[in-house]
């Protein structure tokens, strides 16, 4: 059973255990369970943090009041359902580093213990001032961009740091990394606390297992002391016996601040920045967990500001500031849910501990508190990181989490923060780059909606494999664009002479990505390959420069490539049409007499630029033939408000569906690019002509059917491309 299961709620999606769901504990019981972890954890950290001041004041009082009062203050002034406030590992360990630095300067500067506490408090207040500034600048929103591997790794790194710190301290023996008989017995006692807490929690899930284990092992050590092998001889007590004492208030008078800043200012400011960054990230990570796993939405920037102001106050009075205690909050949320009363019960329990601690804390071996800290550190590691199944299923994420955790344990929070940001960047770039190419079409599967007569279309179709189309997607950042350019170069084949990059699914480009795009277009041009970019937004197109050929959409970019291919058609292979090709494609195969009779029925229809031939929903049944210019068919006019369905040129007919079945127009048509000349054939005139020339009428109907079949094939091809 992994240690984290002692306090963490069920993994999202798995649901709570049946027993927990049927009889949820009250807020008081959940608070007592959380306090059972907080007491040995917070007191143990407090004893470590204030250790340099032990000679001048009651160490028990310093640790106990710091464990109780800041958390009580936050609970009263900044309550949140289900969230417990207490001194956290990161803040306590960095507070210890600040106290040690200030105490090291005490000898040369003549500082008393209370003045050392004032220097430490000023540094901590500066740290929480930095944290408040992070909230004011709304930098908490950055946490949304952190992958789960970073957040899990950061939490695990905090836990590993606690475990490593206890090992360095000889598990309470003060022996460092050395090994002797006393260290061995401290290790036995610490491991006994860990093992007994796990067993108790397995057997009685709602029992405060850690506190019970500490009490039982402390009693065992006391009983062993009756035979001369207990407290004082082998086991070091947590604190020396002392009378009840209240909080130690800092002395702000007589401190040589300028000389202190000159000698140790850099070190203290670095520690303050580190405390602000690491504690802020821990708060943000837990707030993210509250939202994702428990549905408790909040404003992380407001949480940073609110906790920072109270943290400054606690630092100025010489106490370890409290913060959002993730491990204790998880216990409360798992047992009592988002209870509003549990955090207040927890604060009350800690206040009672602070009042009574002077009477019993000296009976507790330091090894027991060390065991509690080891277990609390293991509990801080997210449950998924202990799972072999998760390691197999998500090997990369699991490895990244442990990488960040190990960097935290070895190099500290700043190193882990840098490592986490590097991991987050590479994860983002890797995922984006792997999906940047949505579709790659190298064999001419795509065609534009520019319709051509049968002769041109037949010549063009087998040569479309010279056009390569790359459909892009996702944000185009520097690394993603470099990967894209590399993939395009690798995939192109010797036959490709035109490249279309469809950027309609790219929401944003950065400047480096646009530089990569310019370089790609230049390199392809030097190889004799023309490149066009479709759907590049206006700002990106301006930054890309005139060297990058752009089109409004992929359809018009394909039309450009098709026109370039047709322009290379040899003169002898170009179809020859009659000089007066009034009927265009519908008149192919007709005898001269019938053709002249039908041409006489056509009515000229000049069309100005941007003029409308008909709109969707119109009920006329005329068939129209383009004499010159081009006509665009769209879902809605003007074209920029709708989707282009087709563009037809000279000799091509349109409007055939209404002409054949009398249905209302399904699209709008007009002259998009310039003026056009049309010829209009009404259905009534055609029917009269068909009675006179029935065989020619069959030819016209056959030509219209072929036109419809070709256009249906184009529509099918376009639909398939969309569905893919």
C-alpha positions as CSV (number, residue, x, y, z in Angstrom):
1,X,0.0,0.0,0.0
2,X,1.6,3.3,-1.0
3,X,2.0,5.8,1.8
4,X,0.0,8.5,0.0
5,X,-3.2,6.5,0.3
6,X,-3.2,7.5,4.0
7,X,-4.3,11.0,3.1
8,X,-5.1,11.5,-0.6
9,X,-8.7,11.3,-1.9
10,X,-9.6,8.7,-4.6
11,X,-8.2,9.4,-8.0
12,X,-10.6,11.3,-10.2
13,X,-12.8,8.9,-12.1
14,X,-12.4,6.0,-9.7
15,X,-14.8,7.3,-7.1
16,X,-14.6,6.9,-3.3
17,X,-14.6,3.6,-1.5
18,X,-18.0,2.2,-0.5
19,X,-17.3,2.6,3.1
20,X,-16.3,6.2,2.9
21,X,-19.3,7.0,0.7
22,X,-21.9,5.4,3.1
23,X,-20.8,7.1,6.3
24,X,-18.9,10.3,5.7
25,X,-17.2,11.6,8.8
26,X,-18.1,14.9,10.3
27,X,-16.0,18.0,10.0
28,X,-14.6,17.5,13.5
29,X,-13.5,14.0,12.8
30,X,-11.9,15.0,9.4
31,X,-10.1,17.9,11.2
32,X,-8.8,15.6,13.9
33,X,-7.4,13.2,11.2
34,X,-5.8,16.2,9.4
35,X,-4.4,17.5,12.7
36,X,-2.9,14.0,13.4
37,X,-0.6,14.7,10.4
38,X,-0.2,18.4,11.1
39,X,1.0,18.1,14.7
40,X,4.1,15.9,14.1
41,X,4.7,17.6,10.7
42,X,4.4,21.2,11.7
43,X,6.0,20.8,15.1
44,X,8.9,18.8,13.6
45,X,9.5,21.5,10.9
46,X,9.2,24.2,13.5
47,X,11.9,22.6,15.7
48,X,14.2,22.3,12.7
49,X,13.5,25.9,11.6
50,X,14.1,27.5,15.0
51,X,17.0,25.2,16.1
52,X,19.7,27.9,16.0
53,X,17.7,29.9,18.6
54,X,17.3,27.0,21.1
55,X,19.8,28.3,23.6
56,X,18.1,31.6,24.2
57,X,14.4,30.7,24.4
58,X,12.0,27.7,24.6
59,X,12.3,25.9,21.3
60,X,8.9,24.2,22.0
61,X,7.2,27.5,22.3
62,X,8.7,28.8,19.0
63,X,7.6,25.7,17.2
64,X,4.2,25.3,18.7
65,X,3.0,28.9,18.3
66,X,4.3,29.0,14.7
67,X,2.3,25.7,14.1
68,X,-0.9,27.2,15.5
69,X,-1.3,30.9,15.2
70,X,-0.6,31.6,11.5
71,X,-3.0,28.8,10.4
72,X,-5.6,30.1,12.8
73,X,-5.3,33.6,11.4
74,X,-5.7,32.5,7.8
75,X,-8.7,30.2,8.8
76,X,-10.5,33.1,10.5
77,X,-9.7,35.9,7.9
78,X,-9.5,33.9,4.6
79,X,-11.7,30.8,5.0
80,X,-12.2,28.3,2.2
81,X,-14.3,25.2,2.3
82,X,-12.3,22.1,2.8
83,X,-8.9,23.9,2.8
84,X,-6.6,23.7,5.8
85,X,-3.9,26.3,6.5
86,X,-0.7,25.3,8.2
87,X,3.1,25.8,7.8
88,X,4.1,24.0,4.7
89,X,7.3,22.1,4.0
90,X,8.7,24.5,1.5
91,X,8.1,27.7,3.6
92,X,9.4,26.0,6.8
93,X,12.6,24.7,5.2
94,X,13.3,28.0,3.6
95,X,12.4,29.8,6.8
96,X,15.0,27.6,8.5
97,X,17.6,28.7,5.9
98,X,16.8,32.3,6.6
99,X,17.1,31.9,10.3
100,X,20.4,30.1,9.9
101,X,21.7,32.9,7.7
102,X,20.6,35.6,10.1
103,X,22.0,33.6,13.1
104,X,25.3,33.2,11.2
105,X,25.5,37.0,11.1
106,X,24.6,37.4,14.7
107,X,28.2,36.9,16.0
108,X,29.8,39.7,13.9
109,X,26.8,42.1,14.1
110,X,26.0,41.5,17.8
111,X,22.4,40.4,17.3
112,X,20.3,38.9,20.0
113,X,17.9,35.9,19.4
114,X,15.0,38.3,19.2
115,X,16.9,40.5,16.7
116,X,17.7,37.4,14.6
117,X,14.0,36.7,14.6
118,X,13.3,40.2,13.4
119,X,15.8,39.9,10.6
120,X,14.2,36.6,9.6
121,X,10.8,38.1,9.8
122,X,11.7,41.0,7.6
123,X,13.1,38.6,5.0
124,X,10.0,36.4,5.1
125,X,7.8,39.5,4.8
126,X,9.8,40.5,1.7
127,X,9.2,37.0,0.3
128,X,5.4,37.2,0.8
129,X,5.5,40.7,-0.6
130,X,7.0,39.2,-3.8
131,X,4.2,36.6,-3.7
132,X,1.6,39.4,-3.4
133,X,3.1,41.1,-6.4
134,X,2.8,37.9,-8.4
135,X,-0.9,37.9,-7.6
136,X,-1.3,41.6,-8.5
137,X,0.3,41.0,-11.8
138,X,-2.1,38.1,-12.4
139,X,0.8,35.7,-13.1
140,X,-1.2,32.9,-11.5
141,X,-2.8,32.3,-14.8
142,X,0.5,30.8,-16.0
143,X,-0.2,27.7,-13.9
144,X,-2.9,26.7,-16.4
145,X,-0.2,26.0,-18.9
146,X,1.8,23.6,-16.7
147,X,1.4,20.0,-17.8
148,X,0.5,17.4,-15.1
149,X,4.0,16.0,-15.2
150,X,5.3,19.3,-13.8
151,X,2.7,19.6,-11.1
152,X,3.0,16.0,-10.0
153,X,6.8,16.3,-10.1
154,X,6.8,19.5,-8.0
155,X,4.6,17.9,-5.4
156,X,6.8,14.8,-5.3
157,X,9.9,17.0,-5.1
158,X,8.6,18.6,-1.9
159,X,8.0,15.2,-0.4
160,X,11.4,13.9,-1.4
161,X,13.1,17.0,0.1
162,X,11.4,16.2,3.4
163,X,12.7,12.6,3.3
164,X,16.2,13.6,2.3
165,X,16.3,16.3,5.0
166,X,15.5,13.7,7.7
167,X,18.2,11.3,6.4
168,X,20.7,14.2,6.5
169,X,19.7,14.8,10.1
170,X,20.2,11.1,11.0
171,X,16.4,10.7,11.6
172,X,16.6,13.0,14.6
173,X,20.0,11.8,15.9
174,X,21.9,14.7,14.3
175,X,24.4,12.3,12.9
176,X,24.2,13.6,9.3
177,X,25.0,10.9,6.7
178,X,27.2,9.0,9.2
179,X,26.2,5.7,10.7
180,X,26.5,4.6,14.3
181,X,24.5,2.7,16.8
182,X,22.5,5.7,17.9
183,X,21.5,6.5,14.3
184,X,20.4,2.9,13.9
185,X,18.0,3.1,16.8
186,X,16.6,6.4,15.6
187,X,16.1,4.8,12.2
188,X,14.3,1.9,13.9
189,X,12.0,4.2,15.8
190,X,11.3,6.4,12.7
191,X,10.5,3.4,10.6
192,X,8.3,2.0,13.4
193,X,6.3,5.2,13.2
194,X,5.9,4.9,9.5
195,X,5.1,1.2,9.5
196,X,2.7,1.4,12.4
197,X,0.8,4.4,10.9
198,X,0.4,2.5,7.6
199,X,-0.9,-0.7,9.4
200,X,-3.3,1.3,11.6
201,X,-4.6,3.2,8.6
202,X,-5.2,-0.1,6.7
203,X,-7.1,-1.6,9.6
204,X,-9.0,1.4,10.8
205,X,-9.1,3.9,7.8
206,X,-10.6,6.7,9.9
207,X,-8.2,6.5,12.8
208,X,-5.5,9.2,13.0
209,X,-2.8,6.7,12.2
210,X,0.2,9.0,12.3
211,X,-0.5,10.6,15.6
212,X,-1.4,7.3,17.2
213,X,1.9,5.7,15.9
214,X,3.9,8.6,17.3
215,X,2.3,8.2,20.7
216,X,2.7,4.5,20.8
217,X,6.4,4.6,19.7
218,X,7.1,7.4,22.2
219,X,5.5,5.3,25.0
220,X,7.7,2.4,23.9
221,X,10.8,4.5,24.2
222,X,9.7,5.8,27.6
223,X,9.1,2.3,28.9
224,X,12.6,1.3,27.5
225,X,14.0,4.2,29.5
226,X,13.1,2.4,32.7
227,X,16.0,0.0,31.8
228,X,18.4,2.8,31.0
229,X,18.2,2.5,27.2
230,X,15.6,5.1,26.5
231,X,15.3,8.9,26.4
232,X,18.5,10.7,27.0
233,X,20.8,7.7,26.6
234,X,20.0,6.6,23.1
235,X,17.1,8.7,21.9
236,X,17.3,12.5,21.7
237,X,14.1,14.2,22.9
238,X,12.4,16.7,20.6
239,X,13.0,19.6,23.0
240,X,14.4,20.1,26.4
241,X,12.0,20.3,29.3
242,X,10.8,23.9,29.9
243,X,8.0,25.9,31.4
244,X,5.0,27.2,29.5
245,X,5.9,30.2,27.4
246,X,4.1,32.5,25.0
247,X,5.2,33.6,21.6
248,X,8.6,35.2,21.2
249,X,8.2,38.7,19.7
250,X,11.0,40.0,17.5
251,X,13.1,43.0,18.7
252,X,13.3,45.5,15.9
253,X,15.5,48.0,17.7
254,X,19.3,48.3,17.4
255,X,19.7,46.2,14.2
256,X,22.5,47.5,11.9
257,X,20.4,47.1,8.7
258,X,22.8,48.7,6.3
259,X,25.8,46.6,7.4
260,X,23.5,43.5,7.4
261,X,22.4,44.3,3.9
262,X,26.0,44.9,2.7
263,X,27.2,41.5,4.1
264,X,24.2,39.2,3.7
265,X,21.6,41.1,1.7
266,X,22.1,39.2,-1.5
267,X,21.7,35.8,0.2
268,X,18.6,36.9,2.1
269,X,16.9,38.4,-1.0
270,X,17.7,35.2,-3.0
271,X,16.0,33.2,-0.2
272,X,13.0,35.5,-0.3
273,X,12.6,35.2,-4.0
274,X,12.9,31.4,-3.8
275,X,10.3,31.3,-1.1
276,X,7.9,33.5,-3.1
277,X,8.3,31.5,-6.3
278,X,8.2,28.0,-4.8
279,X,5.3,28.7,-2.4
280,X,3.3,30.5,-5.1
281,X,3.7,27.5,-7.4
282,X,2.7,25.1,-4.7
283,X,-0.5,27.2,-4.0
284,X,-1.3,27.4,-7.7
285,X,-0.8,23.6,-8.2
286,X,-3.1,22.8,-5.3
287,X,-5.7,25.3,-6.5
288,X,-5.6,23.6,-9.9
289,X,-6.2,20.3,-8.1
290,X,-9.1,21.8,-6.1
291,X,-10.8,22.8,-9.4
292,X,-10.1,19.6,-11.4
293,X,-10.6,17.0,-8.7
294,X,-13.1,18.6,-6.3
295,X,-14.9,21.2,-8.4
296,X,-13.9,24.0,-6.0
297,X,-13.3,26.9,-8.4
298,X,-11.5,30.0,-7.1
299,X,-9.4,32.9,-8.3
300,X,-5.8,31.8,-7.9
301,X,-4.5,35.4,-8.2
302,X,-6.8,36.4,-5.3
303,X,-5.6,33.4,-3.3
304,X,-2.0,34.5,-3.7
305,X,-2.8,38.1,-2.7
306,X,-4.9,37.1,0.3
307,X,-2.4,34.6,1.7
308,X,0.5,36.9,1.0
309,X,-0.9,39.8,3.1
310,X,-1.4,37.5,6.1
311,X,2.0,35.9,5.5
312,X,3.7,39.3,5.7
313,X,2.0,39.9,9.1
314,X,3.1,36.5,10.4
315,X,6.7,37.0,9.2
316,X,6.8,40.4,10.9
317,X,5.9,38.8,14.3
318,X,8.5,36.1,13.9
319,X,6.4,33.1,13.0
320,X,6.6,30.7,10.1
321,X,3.8,31.9,7.8
322,X,1.0,29.4,7.1
323,X,-0.1,28.6,3.6
324,X,-2.5,26.3,1.8
325,X,-1.6,22.9,3.3
326,X,-2.2,20.5,0.4
327,X,-1.6,17.2,2.3
328,X,-3.9,18.1,5.2
329,X,-6.6,19.6,2.9
330,X,-6.6,16.3,1.0
331,X,-7.5,14.5,4.2
332,X,-10.4,16.8,4.9
333,X,-11.7,16.8,1.3
334,X,-11.5,13.0,1.2
335,X,-13.3,12.4,4.5
336,X,-15.7,15.3,4.8
337,X,-15.7,16.9,1.4
338,X,-15.8,20.7,1.1
339,X,-16.8,21.1,4.7
340,X,-16.8,24.7,6.0
341,X,-16.4,23.6,9.7
342,X,-13.5,21.2,9.3
343,X,-10.8,23.9,8.8
344,X,-12.0,25.8,11.9
345,X,-11.9,22.6,14.0
346,X,-8.4,22.0,12.7
347,X,-7.3,25.5,13.8
348,X,-8.8,25.0,17.2
349,X,-7.0,21.7,17.7
350,X,-3.7,23.2,16.8
351,X,-4.3,26.1,19.2
352,X,-4.9,23.5,22.0
353,X,-1.7,21.8,21.1
354,X,0.2,25.1,21.3
355,X,-1.2,25.7,24.8
356,X,-0.4,22.3,26.2
357,X,2.7,21.3,24.2
358,X,5.2,22.5,26.9
359,X,3.9,19.8,29.2
360,X,4.4,16.8,26.9
361,X,6.6,17.7,23.9
362,X,9.8,16.9,25.8
363,X,8.6,13.3,26.2
364,X,8.4,12.8,22.4
365,X,11.7,11.4,20.8
366,X,12.9,13.4,17.9
367,X,13.1,10.1,16.0
368,X,9.2,9.9,16.2
369,X,8.8,13.3,14.7
370,X,11.4,12.4,12.1
371,X,9.3,9.3,11.2
372,X,6.3,11.6,10.9
373,X,8.1,13.9,8.6
374,X,9.3,10.9,6.4
375,X,5.7,9.6,6.2
376,X,4.4,13.1,5.4
377,X,7.0,13.5,2.7
378,X,6.0,10.2,1.1
379,X,2.3,11.2,1.4
380,X,3.1,14.4,-0.6
381,X,4.1,12.3,-3.6
382,X,1.0,12.0,-5.9
383,X,-0.6,8.6,-5.8
384,X,-0.2,8.0,-9.6
385,X,3.6,8.2,-9.3
386,X,3.6,5.0,-7.1
387,X,1.5,3.1,-9.6
388,X,3.3,0.6,-11.9
389,X,0.3,0.6,-14.2
390,X,0.5,4.3,-14.7
391,X,4.2,4.0,-15.3
392,X,3.5,1.5,-18.1
393,X,0.6,3.4,-19.6
394,X,2.1,6.9,-19.5
395,X,5.8,6.2,-19.4
396,X,6.9,9.6,-20.7
397,X,4.7,11.6,-18.3
398,X,5.7,9.4,-15.4
399,X,9.4,9.8,-16.2
400,X,9.1,13.6,-16.6
401,X,7.4,13.8,-13.2
402,X,10.1,11.9,-11.4
403,X,12.8,14.0,-13.3
404,X,11.3,17.2,-11.9
405,X,11.0,15.6,-8.4
406,X,14.6,14.5,-8.4
407,X,15.8,17.9,-9.5
408,X,13.8,19.5,-6.7
409,X,15.3,17.1,-4.1
410,X,18.9,17.7,-5.4
411,X,18.9,21.4,-6.5
412,X,16.0,22.9,-4.7
413,X,12.8,24.6,-5.8
414,X,14.3,27.0,-8.3
415,X,16.1,24.2,-10.1
416,X,12.8,22.2,-10.2
417,X,10.9,25.3,-11.4
418,X,13.4,25.7,-14.2
419,X,13.3,22.0,-15.0
420,X,9.5,22.0,-14.9
421,X,9.3,25.0,-17.3
422,X,11.7,23.3,-19.6
423,X,9.7,20.0,-19.5
424,X,6.5,21.9,-20.0
425,X,8.0,23.7,-23.1
426,X,9.3,20.5,-24.6
427,X,6.0,18.7,-23.9
428,X,4.1,21.4,-25.6
429,X,6.4,21.7,-28.6
430,X,6.6,17.9,-29.0
431,X,2.8,17.5,-28.9
432,X,2.2,20.4,-31.2
433,X,4.9,19.3,-33.6
434,X,3.6,15.8,-33.8
435,X,0.1,17.0,-34.8
436,X,1.1,20.1,-36.9
437,X,0.4,18.2,-40.2
438,X,-3.3,17.5,-40.1
439,X,-3.4,16.0,-43.6
440,X,-0.7,15.5,-46.3
441,X,-1.9,15.0,-49.9
442,X,0.9,14.3,-52.3
443,X,-0.9,12.6,-55.2
444,X,-3.3,15.3,-56.4
445,X,-6.3,14.2,-54.5
446,X,-7.5,17.7,-54.0
447,X,-8.9,20.0,-56.7
448,X,-10.2,23.5,-56.5
449,X,-13.8,24.6,-57.1
450,X,-12.8,26.3,-60.3
451,X,-14.7,24.2,-62.9
452,X,-13.3,23.8,-66.5
453,X,-14.5,22.3,-69.7
454,X,-14.0,18.6,-70.3
455,X,-11.0,19.0,-72.5
456,X,-9.0,21.1,-70.0
457,X,-10.1,19.0,-67.1
458,X,-9.1,15.8,-68.8
459,X,-5.6,17.1,-69.4
460,X,-5.2,18.6,-66.0
461,X,-6.4,15.6,-63.8
462,X,-3.4,13.3,-64.3
463,X,-0.9,16.1,-63.7
464,X,-2.3,17.2,-60.4
465,X,0.1,14.9,-58.6
466,X,2.7,17.6,-59.2
467,X,0.9,19.6,-56.4
468,X,1.5,18.8,-52.8
469,X,-1.0,20.1,-50.2
470,X,-0.1,20.3,-46.5
471,X,-3.0,21.1,-44.1
472,X,-1.6,22.6,-40.9
473,X,-3.2,22.9,-37.5
474,X,-2.3,24.3,-34.0
475,X,-0.4,27.3,-32.8
476,X,2.7,27.8,-34.9
477,X,5.6,28.5,-32.6
478,X,9.3,28.5,-33.2
479,X,9.9,24.8,-32.6
480,X,6.7,23.7,-34.3
481,X,7.5,25.7,-37.4
482,X,11.0,24.2,-37.6
483,X,9.6,20.7,-37.4
484,X,7.0,21.6,-40.1
485,X,9.6,22.9,-42.5
486,X,11.7,19.8,-41.9
487,X,8.8,17.5,-42.6
488,X,7.7,19.3,-45.8
489,X,11.3,19.0,-47.2
490,X,11.4,15.3,-46.3
491,X,8.0,14.5,-47.8
492,X,8.3,16.3,-51.1
493,X,9.2,14.1,-54.1
494,X,11.0,15.0,-57.3
495,X,7.7,15.3,-59.3
496,X,6.3,18.0,-57.0
497,X,6.6,21.5,-58.5
498,X,3.8,23.3,-56.5
499,X,3.2,23.3,-52.8
500,X,0.2,24.6,-51.0
501,X,0.4,25.2,-47.2
502,X,-3.2,25.5,-45.9
503,X,-3.1,27.4,-42.6
504,X,-6.8,27.8,-42.1
505,X,-6.5,25.8,-38.8
506,X,-3.6,27.8,-37.4
507,X,-4.8,30.4,-34.9
508,X,-1.5,32.1,-34.3
509,X,2.1,32.5,-35.6
510,X,5.0,33.8,-33.7
511,X,7.8,35.8,-35.4
512,X,10.3,33.0,-35.4
513,X,7.7,30.7,-37.0
514,X,7.2,33.3,-39.8
515,X,10.9,33.5,-40.3
516,X,10.9,29.7,-40.7
517,X,8.1,30.0,-43.2
518,X,10.0,32.6,-45.3
519,X,13.1,30.3,-45.3
520,X,11.0,27.4,-46.4
521,X,9.5,29.3,-49.3
522,X,12.9,30.6,-50.3
523,X,14.5,27.1,-50.2
524,X,11.7,25.6,-52.2
525,X,11.9,28.4,-54.8
526,X,15.6,27.7,-55.2
527,X,14.7,24.1,-56.0
528,X,12.2,25.1,-58.6
529,X,9.2,24.5,-56.4
530,X,6.6,27.3,-56.1
531,X,4.9,27.6,-52.7
532,X,1.7,29.3,-51.6
533,X,0.3,29.8,-48.2
534,X,-3.5,29.8,-47.8
535,X,-5.6,31.4,-45.0
536,X,-2.7,33.3,-43.4
537,X,-4.2,36.0,-41.2
538,X,-3.7,39.6,-42.1
539,X,-1.1,40.4,-39.4
540,X,0.9,37.2,-40.1
541,X,0.8,37.9,-43.8
542,X,2.2,41.4,-43.3
543,X,5.1,40.0,-41.2
544,X,5.7,37.2,-43.6
545,X,6.6,39.7,-46.3
546,X,6.1,40.0,-50.1
547,X,8.2,37.0,-50.7
548,X,5.5,34.7,-49.4
549,X,2.6,34.1,-51.9
550,X,-0.7,34.1,-50.0
551,X,-4.3,33.4,-50.8
552,X,-7.5,33.8,-48.9
553,X,-8.2,30.1,-48.7
554,X,-6.9,26.7,-49.8
555,X,-9.4,26.6,-52.7
556,X,-8.0,29.6,-54.4
557,X,-4.4,28.4,-53.7
558,X,-5.3,25.2,-55.5
559,X,-6.8,27.2,-58.4
560,X,-3.5,29.1,-58.7
561,X,-1.6,25.8,-59.0
562,X,-4.1,24.4,-61.5
563,X,-3.8,27.6,-63.6
564,X,0.0,27.3,-63.5
565,X,-0.1,23.7,-64.8
566,X,-2.6,24.6,-67.6
567,X,-0.3,27.5,-68.6
568,X,2.4,25.0,-69.4
569,X,0.2,23.0,-71.7
570,X,1.7,22.7,-75.3
571,X,-0.1,24.7,-77.9
572,X,-1.0,21.6,-80.0
573,X,-2.7,20.0,-77.0
574,X,-5.0,22.9,-76.2
575,X,-8.6,22.3,-77.3
576,X,-9.8,24.4,-80.2
577,X,-13.3,25.8,-79.9
578,X,-15.3,27.6,-82.6
579,X,-14.7,31.3,-83.0
580,X,-18.4,31.9,-82.1
581,X,-18.8,29.4,-79.3
582,X,-22.1,30.8,-78.0
583,X,-23.5,27.6,-76.6
584,X,-20.2,26.4,-75.2
585,X,-20.2,22.9,-73.6
586,X,-23.9,22.3,-74.0
587,X,-23.7,22.7,-77.7
588,X,-21.0,20.1,-78.3
589,X,-22.0,17.4,-80.9
590,X,-25.0,19.3,-82.4
591,X,-25.6,19.8,-86.1
592,X,-25.3,23.3,-87.5
593,X,-29.0,23.9,-88.2
594,X,-30.1,23.0,-84.7
595,X,-27.2,25.0,-83.2
596,X,-28.1,28.1,-85.2
597,X,-31.8,27.8,-84.2
598,X,-30.9,27.4,-80.5
599,X,-28.4,30.3,-80.6
600,X,-31.1,32.5,-81.9
601,X,-33.1,31.9,-78.8
602,X,-30.3,33.0,-76.4
603,X,-30.7,36.4,-74.8
604,X,-27.5,38.4,-74.0
605,X,-27.1,39.3,-70.3
606,X,-24.2,41.7,-69.5
607,X,-23.0,41.5,-65.9
608,X,-21.1,44.3,-64.2
609,X,-18.3,43.6,-61.7
610,X,-19.8,42.3,-58.5
611,X,-23.2,42.0,-60.1
612,X,-25.6,39.3,-59.1
613,X,-27.1,36.8,-61.6
614,X,-29.4,35.2,-59.1
615,X,-29.7,34.5,-55.4
616,X,-30.4,31.3,-53.4
617,X,-34.2,30.8,-53.3
618,X,-35.0,32.4,-56.7
619,X,-37.5,30.5,-58.7
620,X,-36.5,31.3,-62.3
621,X,-35.6,28.3,-64.6
622,X,-33.1,29.9,-67.0
623,X,-29.9,28.2,-68.1
624,X,-26.9,30.5,-68.4
625,X,-23.8,30.2,-70.5
626,X,-20.6,32.3,-69.8
627,X,-19.4,34.1,-72.9
628,X,-16.6,36.0,-71.3
629,X,-15.3,36.6,-67.8
630,X,-16.0,34.4,-64.8
631,X,-19.0,33.7,-62.6
632,X,-18.7,32.5,-59.0
633,X,-21.3,30.4,-57.3
634,X,-21.4,30.8,-53.5
635,X,-23.7,29.8,-50.6
636,X,-24.4,33.5,-49.9
637,X,-23.7,36.7,-51.7
638,X,-21.4,38.6,-51.4
639,X,-18.7,35.9,-51.7
640,X,-16.8,37.0,-48.6
641,X,-19.9,36.2,-46.5
642,X,-20.3,32.7,-47.9
643,X,-18.5,29.6,-49.1
644,X,-17.4,29.4,-52.7
645,X,-19.0,26.4,-54.4
646,X,-17.6,26.8,-57.9
647,X,-16.2,29.2,-60.4
648,X,-17.1,28.8,-64.1
649,X,-15.5,30.5,-67.2
650,X,-16.1,31.0,-70.9
651,X,-18.1,28.3,-72.6
652,X,-19.4,26.8,-69.4
653,X,-23.0,26.6,-68.3
654,X,-24.6,27.0,-64.8
655,X,-28.0,27.0,-63.3
656,X,-28.7,23.5,-64.8
657,X,-30.5,22.1,-61.7
658,X,-33.3,24.7,-61.8
659,X,-33.4,24.4,-65.6
660,X,-34.0,20.6,-65.4
661,X,-36.4,20.2,-62.4
662,X,-37.8,23.6,-61.7
663,X,-36.5,23.7,-58.1
664,X,-35.6,26.9,-56.4
665,X,-32.0,28.1,-56.7
666,X,-29.7,26.5,-54.1
667,X,-26.9,29.0,-54.5
668,X,-26.1,32.5,-55.4
669,X,-24.2,33.5,-58.5
670,X,-22.4,36.7,-59.6
671,X,-19.4,38.3,-61.2
672,X,-16.9,38.3,-58.3
673,X,-13.6,39.4,-60.0
674,X,-14.8,41.6,-62.9
675,X,-17.4,42.1,-65.6
676,X,-18.8,39.1,-67.4
677,X,-21.0,38.5,-70.5
678,X,-23.6,35.8,-70.3
679,X,-26.2,34.2,-72.6
680,X,-29.5,33.2,-71.1
681,X,-31.7,30.4,-72.3
682,X,-35.3,30.2,-70.8
683,X,-36.9,26.8,-70.3
684,X,-40.0,27.8,-72.4
685,X,-37.8,28.7,-75.4
686,X,-35.9,25.5,-75.0
687,X,-39.0,23.3,-74.9
688,X,-40.4,24.9,-78.1
689,X,-37.0,24.4,-79.8
690,X,-36.9,20.7,-78.6
691,X,-40.2,20.0,-80.4
692,X,-38.6,21.0,-83.7
693,X,-35.2,19.3,-83.1
694,X,-35.8,16.3,-80.8
695,X,-32.5,14.6,-81.6
696,X,-30.5,17.8,-80.9
697,X,-32.5,18.2,-77.7
698,X,-31.3,14.8,-76.5
699,X,-27.7,15.9,-77.3
700,X,-28.1,19.0,-75.1
701,X,-29.6,17.0,-72.3
702,X,-26.8,14.5,-72.5
703,X,-24.2,17.3,-72.4
704,X,-26.0,18.8,-69.3
705,X,-26.0,15.3,-67.7
706,X,-22.3,15.0,-68.3
707,X,-21.8,18.5,-66.8
708,X,-23.8,17.4,-63.7
709,X,-21.8,14.2,-63.4
710,X,-18.5,16.0,-63.5
711,X,-19.6,18.5,-60.9
712,X,-21.0,15.7,-58.7
713,X,-17.6,14.0,-58.8
714,X,-16.0,17.3,-57.8
715,X,-18.4,17.7,-54.9
716,X,-17.9,14.1,-53.8
717,X,-14.1,14.6,-53.8
718,X,-14.4,17.8,-51.8
719,X,-16.8,16.2,-49.3
720,X,-14.4,13.3,-48.8
721,X,-11.5,15.8,-48.2
722,X,-13.6,17.6,-45.5
723,X,-14.6,14.4,-43.8
724,X,-11.0,13.1,-43.7
